[in-house]
Amino acid sequence: MASNEPGTTPPQRHLPGHIAAALAGAGGAFDSAGQPWAGRSLAGEDARIHNFEDDDGTADANYLTAVAALKSGHGDETGVISSLATARVFIPIVAQLAEEAEGQDGLQADKQADMALVTLKAADGRTAMPAFTSAAALAAWHPEARPVAVYAARAALSAVSEGAELLVLDPGSAVTFVVRRPAMWALAQQQHWIPSYADDALAHEMRQVAAGFAAVRSLELLPGRGVAARAADGSVLAGGGAGPELQVVLYLADGLDAEGVQQLLAGLQAGWSRNVLFGERVDSIEIKLRRAVH
């Protein structure tokens, strides 16, 4: 049995209580100085590049080291996420027209320009928030955006508050690294992130659900085909992709027809989706079917 099921992305989930509490207590719609993004002008103190003193705007050294290790094959995406725990990043904010006034020539004039966070749409339709590890990378991406420096954990909280499921580091740069939702949530809480494909506790919970289906002999968790990312130079990195994140290999007993397989998959995914650990630690999945070896 060697059929493949297409990757699926679970719908956006309600925030767990501890994440909602963290969001209420810090970050969210506020910058690193605790000031709201909304209602800013482009003049005076609001035009400052960022709020970190003696910051030269270059990328965090630990992050660069972790990405270099990932590119060389000696590191993994867990190391990159860990490096972000203490890293400063830049969030782009752009002017948007808050109010219009009619000028003397009868044309609409910009009466007030507020500042807004930038969000993007990923290829699969999910909301993504861009962040940049250096001021130069942000300027190259959007010369008119104002860089506001925040710790990466605060950027993750802001992404959560915007309903984003992805935090995209350095879009358009030599290396674009996608922080998927479970890693983003862990970063926002300043907790260690374990990839779903290497998570023993998650594997146990998923096997517990699968044990209720007689046709499932065993299952295996592997990195999904979307874990890898491609750098601008064409090299492939073993991490930083947008997903699918988790490949679930199901070893099934003989005798199931197509309808039986579909019913089995629907039952499994329904059972997994009700599991709290699965909801928090799995971003997107793809399922492969294999014949169990007797």
Secondary structure, DSSP 8 states (H G I E B T S, - for coil): ---EEEEE--------HHHHHHHHHS-TTB-TTS-BSTT--SSGGGG-S-S-TT------HHHHHHHHHHHHTS--HHHHHHHGGG-EEEEEEEEEEEEEEE-TTSSEEEEEEEEEE--EE-TTS-EEEEEBSSHHHHHHH-TTSEEEEEEHHHHHHHHHHTT-SEEEESTTSSS-EEEEHHHHHHHHTT-----GGG-HHHHHHHHHHHTT-TTEEEEEEEE-TTS-EE-TTS-EESS---S--EEEEEEE-TT--HHHHHHHHHHHHHHHHT-HHHHHH---EEEEEEE---
